[in-house]
Amino acid sequence: MPVTQQETLRMLLARRGRELGKSMTAIAREASLSRAHLYALAEGRAQDPSVRTLARLSRALDVSPLLLFRYYADVSGAPQSAPTLAPTNRARGLDDPRDVAVFNADVTMPDQGMVLPGEVFEKVWEIQNLGSRPWRGRRLARVDGEYVLARRDAAGRLRDAVMDVHLASLQREIAVPDTLPGQPVRLRLSFAAPRESCTVASIWRLEHGDGRPCYGPEFVLHVVVTVMAR
């Protein structure tokens, strides 16, 4: 019998409680929830929680907020439903299969990191040209408007958006340095966190100089942060 969403969440709560040495009462207290509400969430008897509730619960469990979001939502592209927020590690060019990119690492600010309200921070990704053609005249462009975090119904159809993926950036696009085959390149962007506690994201893609995407919608760079006051 398949494991249901709620059974899986119960299992996660039980496992993290054992690993952290925390009772359900302690987890509920740290997440600013009543014990009854926490049990109701775990058993699927409560209304879908807010992003803020999931962020607080993820902090109490010491797990990624995105892990909890996925119990209640799917990260999908809009208006089409194909892309997911998590990038693939490797992609071939839409125009030329000899154009190959690979994602190497989040150099700074790992995803689901915690930042302070209003904090300005730098995100650095490293990607690498593993194809046989150089990258010239490319840019990294913000594409938040094409992606949403949305719930699905029991039939798998997209319902309503849970969170618009908007994290303020100090740039809308940056130039990608010319990169020869085999070379890695680091891409740097500056972001400003909102002033309220929340979880936000921003999504970026590699484009040619004329705005055409270099790779399919599954290969994107993203940053996800949870804003928490001390």
C-alpha positions as CSV (number, residue, x, y, z in Angstrom):
1,M,0.0,0.0,0.0
2,P,1.5,3.4,-1.0
3,V,2.6,5.7,1.8
4,T,0.3,8.7,2.0
5,Q,1.4,12.3,2.3
6,Q,0.2,12.5,6.0
7,E,1.8,9.1,6.9
8,T,5.1,10.4,5.5
9,L,4.9,13.6,7.5
10,R,4.1,11.6,10.6
11,M,7.2,9.5,9.9
12,L,9.3,12.6,9.4
13,L,8.1,14.1,12.7
14,A,8.8,10.9,14.6
15,R,12.3,10.4,13.1
16,R,13.4,13.9,13.6
17,G,12.1,13.9,17.1
18,R,14.2,10.8,17.9
19,E,17.3,12.2,16.2
20,L,17.0,15.6,18.0
21,G,15.8,14.2,21.3
22,K,12.7,16.3,21.1
23,S,9.2,15.4,22.1
24,M,6.2,16.4,20.0
25,T,5.4,18.9,22.7
26,A,8.9,20.5,22.4
27,I,8.6,20.6,18.6
28,A,5.2,22.2,18.8
29,R,6.4,24.8,21.3
30,E,9.5,25.7,19.2
31,A,7.3,26.0,16.1
32,S,4.8,28.2,18.0
33,L,2.1,25.6,17.5
34,S,-0.3,23.9,19.9
35,R,0.4,20.2,20.3
36,A,-3.1,19.4,19.0
37,H,-2.5,21.5,15.9
38,L,0.8,19.8,15.2
39,Y,-0.8,16.4,15.4
40,A,-3.6,17.6,13.2
41,L,-1.1,18.7,10.5
42,A,0.7,15.3,10.8
43,E,-2.5,13.4,10.4
44,G,-4.0,15.5,7.6
45,R,-6.9,16.8,9.7
46,A,-5.8,20.5,9.6
47,Q,-6.2,23.1,6.9
48,D,-3.1,23.5,4.7
49,P,-0.6,25.5,6.7
50,S,0.8,28.8,5.8
51,V,4.3,29.3,4.4
52,R,5.2,31.0,7.7
53,T,3.9,28.0,9.7
54,L,6.0,25.6,7.6
55,A,9.1,27.8,8.0
56,R,8.7,27.7,11.8
57,L,8.2,24.0,11.8
58,S,11.2,23.4,9.6
59,R,13.3,25.4,12.0
60,A,12.1,23.3,14.9
61,L,12.9,20.1,13.0
62,D,16.2,21.4,11.6
63,V,15.2,20.5,8.1
64,S,14.9,22.5,4.8
65,P,11.7,24.5,4.6
66,L,11.4,23.2,1.0
67,L,11.2,19.7,2.3
68,L,8.0,20.6,4.2
69,F,6.6,22.6,1.4
70,R,6.7,19.5,-0.8
71,Y,4.3,17.7,1.5
72,Y,1.7,20.3,0.6
73,A,2.8,21.6,-2.7
74,D,4.6,21.0,-6.0
75,V,7.1,23.5,-7.4
76,S,6.1,23.8,-11.0
77,G,6.5,26.2,-13.9
78,A,3.8,28.5,-15.0
79,P,1.8,28.8,-17.2
80,Q,3.1,25.4,-18.3
81,S,3.4,22.7,-15.7
82,A,6.7,21.0,-16.8
83,P,9.6,22.8,-15.0
84,T,10.4,22.1,-11.4
85,L,12.3,24.4,-9.1
86,A,15.2,22.0,-8.4
87,P,17.6,22.2,-11.3
88,T,19.0,19.2,-13.1
89,N,22.7,18.8,-12.8
90,R,23.4,18.7,-16.5
91,A,21.8,20.0,-19.7
92,R,22.3,20.1,-23.4
93,G,21.7,23.2,-25.5
94,L,18.4,23.7,-27.2
95,D,20.2,24.8,-30.4
96,D,23.2,22.6,-30.3
97,P,23.7,19.2,-28.5
98,R,27.4,19.9,-28.3
99,D,26.6,22.8,-25.9
100,V,26.6,21.1,-22.5
101,A,26.3,22.8,-19.1
102,V,26.7,21.3,-15.7
103,F,25.8,22.7,-12.3
104,N,28.8,22.3,-9.9
105,A,27.9,24.0,-6.6
106,D,26.2,26.6,-4.5
107,V,29.4,28.5,-3.6
108,T,27.7,30.9,-1.1
109,M,24.3,30.9,0.6
110,P,23.2,27.3,0.3
111,D,19.5,26.9,-0.5
112,Q,17.1,27.1,2.4
113,G,19.6,29.2,4.3
114,M,18.4,31.6,7.0
115,V,18.8,35.3,6.7
116,L,17.7,38.3,8.7
117,P,14.9,40.7,7.7
118,G,16.2,43.2,5.2
119,E,19.6,41.5,5.0
120,V,21.5,42.0,1.7
121,F,23.5,39.0,0.7
122,E,25.4,37.6,-2.2
123,K,24.6,34.3,-4.0
124,V,27.3,32.6,-6.0
125,W,26.7,29.6,-8.3
126,E,29.4,27.7,-10.1
127,I,28.6,26.1,-13.5
128,Q,30.9,24.5,-16.0
129,N,31.1,24.3,-19.8
130,L,31.4,20.6,-20.5
131,G,30.5,20.9,-24.2
132,S,32.7,21.4,-27.2
133,R,31.7,25.0,-28.1
134,P,32.6,28.2,-26.2
135,W,30.0,30.3,-24.4
136,R,30.0,33.8,-25.8
137,G,27.6,36.7,-25.3
138,R,25.4,34.9,-22.8
139,R,23.6,36.3,-19.8
140,L,21.9,35.1,-16.6
141,A,18.4,36.5,-16.5
142,R,15.7,36.5,-13.8
143,V,12.6,34.5,-14.8
144,D,10.5,34.5,-11.6
145,G,7.4,35.4,-13.5
146,E,7.5,32.0,-15.2
147,Y,7.5,29.9,-12.0
148,V,5.3,29.5,-9.0
149,L,5.0,27.2,-6.0
150,A,1.5,25.7,-6.4
151,R,-0.7,23.1,-4.8
152,R,-1.9,20.1,-6.7
153,D,-5.2,18.4,-6.2
154,A,-5.7,14.6,-5.8
155,A,-5.7,14.2,-9.6
156,G,-2.3,16.0,-9.9
157,R,-3.8,19.2,-11.4
158,L,-2.3,22.5,-10.4
159,R,-4.6,24.4,-8.0
160,D,-3.6,27.7,-6.4
161,A,-0.3,29.3,-5.8
162,V,1.2,28.9,-2.3
163,M,4.0,31.3,-2.8
164,D,5.0,33.7,-5.5
165,V,8.8,33.3,-6.0
166,H,9.9,36.9,-5.5
167,L,13.1,37.7,-3.7
168,A,14.3,41.2,-4.4
169,S,17.5,41.3,-6.5
170,L,19.8,44.2,-7.2
171,Q,20.1,43.1,-10.8
172,R,17.6,41.7,-13.3
173,E,20.3,40.1,-15.4
174,I,24.1,39.8,-15.5
175,A,26.6,39.0,-18.3
176,V,28.1,35.5,-18.3
177,P,31.8,35.7,-18.8
178,D,33.1,34.1,-22.0
179,T,33.8,30.5,-21.1
180,L,35.8,28.0,-23.1
181,P,35.0,24.2,-23.2
182,G,36.0,22.6,-19.9
183,Q,36.1,25.9,-18.0
184,P,34.0,26.6,-14.8
185,V,32.5,30.0,-14.3
186,R,31.1,31.6,-11.1
187,L,28.0,33.8,-11.4
188,R,27.3,36.3,-8.6
189,L,24.1,38.1,-7.7
190,S,23.1,40.3,-4.8
191,F,19.7,39.9,-3.1
192,A,17.8,41.8,-0.4
193,A,15.6,39.8,2.0
194,P,12.1,41.1,2.8
195,R,11.6,42.7,6.1
196,E,9.0,40.2,7.4
197,S,9.5,36.5,8.3
198,C,8.8,34.4,5.3
199,T,10.4,32.0,2.8
200,V,11.1,33.4,-0.7
201,A,12.9,32.3,-3.8
202,S,14.2,33.6,-7.1
203,I,14.8,31.7,-10.3
204,W,17.3,32.5,-13.1
205,R,18.2,30.9,-16.5
206,L,21.0,31.2,-19.0
207,E,20.1,33.0,-22.2
208,H,21.7,34.0,-25.4
209,G,22.2,37.7,-26.1
210,D,18.9,37.9,-28.0
211,G,16.9,36.5,-25.0
212,R,16.5,32.9,-26.2
213,P,17.0,30.3,-23.5
214,C,20.2,28.3,-23.8
215,Y,18.8,25.2,-22.2
216,G,15.4,23.6,-21.3
217,P,13.2,24.8,-18.4
218,E,14.5,22.0,-16.2
219,F,18.0,23.7,-16.0
220,V,17.7,26.8,-13.9
221,L,19.6,28.4,-11.1
222,H,17.7,29.3,-8.0
223,V,18.0,30.7,-4.5
224,V,15.6,29.9,-1.6
225,V,16.0,31.6,1.8
226,T,13.9,31.7,5.0
227,V,13.8,35.1,6.6
228,M,13.8,34.9,10.4
229,A,14.2,37.6,13.0
230,R,16.5,36.8,15.9
